[in-house]
Amino acid sequence: MATVGLAPGLSRKLKKVLECRTDSPDVVASLNTLSTFYTENTPQARRKLRSTIEKRSLDINLEFLRASESAQLALDRVEEEVNALAECCDKIAKALSSCSASTGDIINTTERLKQELEVTTQRQEIVSCFLQDYQLSNEEINALRDEDLNENFFKALSHVQEIHANCKILLRTHHQRAGLELMDMMAMYQEGAYERLCRWVQAECRKLGDTDNPEVGDLLKTAVRCLKERPVLFKYCAEEVANMRHNALFRRFISALTRGGPGGMPRPIEVHAHDPLRYVGDMLGWLHQALASERELVLALLDPDATVDSGSTNRFSKNLDNDSGKIEADLTFVLDRIFEGVCRPFKVRVEQVLQSQPSLIISYKLSNTLEFYSYTISDLLGGETALCKTLGVLKDAAQKTFFEILKSRGEKLLRYPPLVAVDLSPPLAVREGVSVLLEIIDTYNSMMVPASGRKPAFDPVISALLDPIIQMCEQAAEAHKSKGVGQSSRRTRMSSDSGQLSKSAVDAILTNNSSTPSLKSSETPSKIFLINCLCAIQQPLLAHEVAAAYAKSLGDMINNHVHGLVEKEVDTILRRCGLSAKMHHFQNSTGAVPLAEIEDTNPASLSECLKVFFGFILGSESSLPEFEQMQVPKLRSEACLQVAKSLAEAYEFIYNAIMDPKNAYPDPRSLARHPPDQIRTILGI
């Protein structure tokens, strides 16, 4: 069947209906709304669907108009009020326009007056600044003139100084006349203030002399600091302080000497006058303590900035850099004047102690004590002050007393030297002198030494004490030697007259040797005595460093005496053997003439001498000297060893000369039967 074509319009509508999506939200919402008033689905209803929808639309609009009627009425009322406000604004604008014309002159006048007020205010500030920088207020003037000084006085005085300094700046400008007038006025105020300040400070300083330990108030410190600007006035005040404290310290010192402290405690210093060391030490301790307190007081007055805390370090260091020399000079001057009064009573009492003939140890301790305090007080007070000079004089006097005691002690020993004991032991004076020296050394080691000083030299003390003792020992030894020589000569004359020689020369020598077993000459006991004395002095000194140099010199003396004793003993032995006179032939032999042909060294003479020598060497233990009376075992053994070595060397020299073919001895081995090594073995070398 043929397809029937649709009209184009119908075709489009149909196509549009078919293409329409019924599940879209808009379509669904529209259909839901339509279902609220489209209840019957009839052909008539479908034909009136358009009119029904339009009618529905009209109903909705009418309902909207009825609902918005009240809002419309309200808007009308607002419009009416806005119009009324606009009319009021127009009226106000017209009123303002009319007023601006009439108030223009007032506004201009107000602006002009405002500018004039600013200028006047600036001028007032300038005048206020000028008055503050160049004028004093009535309160400040009254503060400068009032009798009572307070902080306001110092503030006003400081302001005066500032104004005076500002006037110098004013003189550099064209206001020189005003600057000069202001400077004159401020100078008048300043001089009057300083005069009042000086009188007030002097009055306050007089009060410082009424108490033993016065306190320096902050106001007085400030006043003294201000017075430093006037050196003359400052000097007057310093002198017033010195005079007041001078009298106060003198009274306190005399009171401490005679009455003691409050209620008798501490006790008066003169109670211990019987004990020189404590008496002088208490006085020196009191002076040192008083010096510390007076120095603190004067330093607080003359240099208040020196007592400030660490927060003012910069100021203090600056002050030290600028004025330290002047402050130290003023401090020394005032302290010297304060302690000048106690010098005489102190000196008189110490001189009385020194004149009371104290013991040697006490005088030395006094000298050390005075020297210590001399250095200590010199560090605090200065070396050129009266107290330090007094201490120096007393120190020299104590040292002089000490050395005079030593001198008189030594002169007494030299005037009456002791007799030498039988056992050649040191005399009692040696032991006493060494004991005194050891006590002095202990005192020296324990003495106080100031930080700026050092211990005095001790060698003069040792020399002054021991040199006379050594000289005494030498005199005693010399006297003993002279006595021994006299007795020996008498014994020789008696033995020569008593009988005849009935024995051979060798037997005579051996017999003489057996009768005097120690072979001591008259000098030997004297030397042993002197060695014992020197050893008794040296041995205790070895343990003390301060006497090391003197102990070393004593050691050299002992060695020299031991060496001389050994040489003397060896020479005595060789002389008794007859070899001493022959030694120079052996020593000076040139080989031109054989020794065997010389009379003193011929074989017969030499044989007799060697027999005697062998008798000494091979005889009993008492044949050679053993120095039994030498009290130091080490020296005794060394002396015996040196004697043995010297004899062995002498024999070796003779033995070599005998064995030398140039000397032409016929049978040298029978003449010198013992080789040197055998002699050394026999002598125990």
Disulfide bonds with the S-S distance in Angstrom:
none
